[in-house]
Every structure is written in structure tokens, then in C-alpha cells.
Amino acid sequence: MNHFINVLKKYAVFSGRSSRAEYWYFVLVNVIIGLILGYLVTSSGSAGLAFIPMIYNLALLVPSIAVGVRRMHDVNKSGWFVLVPFYNLYLAVTEGTHGPNEYGSDPYGNEDLNQLVEN
């Protein structure tokens, strides 16, 4: 849940990097909340409440794209790779670059470890 909140705090930040944990916990919590909202709307039987999941999805559209772009940056790829079907899923599960890359510092803070390996 902490990763979900962190992504929301960086609402429209497309620069930097996101770890696999941050990305996938955001996706997991987002799917769970979406399923719960969908269940509540369908079980209520009221068609007037159908706008609630749509508003939720619309509110999380920008953070979802932003965390996806930052995840692509973590594997040292351009954020535009989010638009490439199937390959973006492969990149999302791939381990990120150790140490800093052109998009920012390591989200796990492994800069010192990377310098020790080089020496």
C-alpha cells in the first residue's frame, strides 16, 4: 500500500525511475480497488452508480502512465516503450539497471555497490 501512495504522491512525474516493487504493487492495489468498486456497483443493482469506477479509473490514468514510464526508465529504455504491446510487459518484469543510468539514480540506492563491482 505504501508504494501505491508513493505513486500517487508523484502524480504526473514522468522523469526518474520506479522499481519493480513500486510498479507491481501499484498495479496490484489498483486492480483490487477496481474489482471492489465493480463488485459494489453490480451488487447494488443501481445503474446510476456505474460512474464511480469510471471516475476512479480516470483519476488514476495519469499516475498509471507515469509509473509505467518510470518503470521503462528503470530498465534503461525510453518511456515510449510503454506503447509497445507485449514487449512493455517483458520490460516491466525485467530487473532494472543496477546503479545510475541516463534516467536517474537506482531506486534501490545501489550506487555504492555498482562502484565496488567496477573497482
C-alpha positions as CSV (number, residue, x, y, z in Angstrom):
1,M,0.0,0.0,0.0
2,N,3.0,2.3,0.7
3,H,4.1,2.0,-3.0
4,F,0.6,2.9,-4.1
5,I,0.6,6.1,-2.0
6,N,4.1,7.0,-3.3
7,V,3.0,6.7,-6.9
8,L,0.0,9.0,-6.1
9,K,2.3,11.5,-4.5
10,K,4.3,11.6,-7.8
11,Y,1.0,12.1,-9.7
12,A,2.4,13.3,-13.0
13,V,6.2,12.8,-12.6
14,F,7.5,11.2,-15.8
15,S,11.2,11.5,-15.0
16,G,13.2,9.2,-12.8
17,R,12.9,5.5,-12.2
18,S,10.5,3.2,-10.5
19,S,11.4,-0.2,-9.0
20,R,9.6,-3.4,-10.0
21,A,8.1,-3.5,-6.5
22,E,6.7,0.0,-6.8
23,Y,5.2,-0.7,-10.2
24,W,3.7,-4.1,-9.5
25,Y,2.3,-3.1,-6.0
26,F,0.7,-0.1,-7.7
27,V,-0.8,-2.4,-10.3
28,L,-2.0,-4.9,-7.7
29,V,-3.7,-2.4,-5.4
30,N,-5.2,-0.6,-8.4
31,V,-6.7,-3.9,-9.7
32,I,-8.0,-4.8,-6.2
33,I,-9.7,-1.4,-5.7
34,G,-11.1,-1.6,-9.3
35,L,-12.6,-5.1,-8.6
36,I,-14.1,-4.0,-5.3
37,L,-15.7,-0.9,-6.9
38,G,-17.0,-3.0,-9.8
39,Y,-18.5,-5.6,-7.4
40,L,-20.1,-2.9,-5.2
41,V,-21.7,-1.2,-8.3
42,T,-23.0,-4.5,-9.7
43,S,-24.3,-5.8,-6.4
44,S,-26.1,-2.6,-5.7
45,G,-28.1,-3.0,-8.9
46,S,-28.2,0.7,-9.5
47,A,-27.1,1.8,-12.9
48,G,-26.6,5.3,-11.6
49,L,-23.5,4.2,-9.6
50,A,-21.7,3.0,-12.7
51,F,-19.8,6.3,-13.0
52,I,-17.9,5.6,-9.8
53,P,-15.4,3.0,-11.3
54,M,-15.1,5.2,-14.4
55,I,-14.1,8.3,-12.3
56,Y,-11.7,6.1,-10.3
57,N,-10.0,4.9,-13.5
58,L,-9.9,8.3,-15.0
59,A,-8.3,9.8,-11.8
60,L,-5.6,7.1,-11.9
61,L,-4.9,7.3,-15.7
62,V,-2.1,9.9,-15.4
63,P,-0.3,8.1,-12.4
64,S,-0.6,4.8,-14.2
65,I,1.1,6.1,-17.3
66,A,3.7,8.0,-15.2
67,V,4.7,4.9,-13.2
68,G,4.9,2.8,-16.4
69,V,7.2,5.4,-18.0
70,R,9.4,5.4,-14.9
71,R,9.5,1.6,-14.9
72,M,10.7,1.7,-18.5
73,H,13.4,4.2,-17.4
74,D,14.5,1.7,-14.7
75,V,15.4,-0.8,-17.4
76,N,17.2,1.9,-19.3
77,K,14.5,2.3,-22.1
78,S,12.6,5.3,-23.3
79,G,9.2,5.9,-21.8
80,W,7.7,5.4,-25.2
81,F,8.2,1.7,-24.9
82,V,5.0,1.7,-22.7
83,L,3.2,1.8,-26.1
84,V,4.8,-1.4,-27.5
85,P,2.5,-4.3,-26.8
86,F,3.9,-7.4,-25.0
87,Y,7.5,-6.0,-25.0
88,N,6.5,-3.5,-22.4
89,L,5.2,-6.4,-20.2
90,Y,8.6,-8.1,-20.6
91,L,10.4,-4.9,-19.7
92,A,8.1,-4.4,-16.6
93,V,9.1,-7.8,-15.2
94,T,12.8,-7.4,-16.1
95,E,15.2,-6.4,-13.4
96,G,16.2,-2.7,-13.5
97,T,19.7,-1.4,-14.3
98,H,22.0,-1.6,-11.2
99,G,23.4,1.8,-10.3
100,P,22.6,5.0,-12.1
101,N,21.6,5.2,-15.7
102,E,20.7,8.1,-18.0
103,Y,17.3,8.4,-16.4
104,G,18.4,8.8,-12.8
105,S,19.7,7.0,-9.8
106,D,19.0,3.5,-8.8
107,P,15.6,3.3,-6.9
108,Y,17.2,0.8,-4.5
109,G,20.2,3.0,-3.9
110,N,22.8,0.6,-5.2
111,E,25.2,3.3,-6.5
112,D,27.9,2.3,-3.9
113,L,27.6,-1.4,-4.8
114,N,28.0,-0.6,-8.5
115,Q,31.2,1.3,-7.8
116,L,32.6,-1.6,-5.8
117,V,32.0,-4.0,-8.7
118,E,33.7,-1.7,-11.1
119,N,36.8,-1.4,-8.9
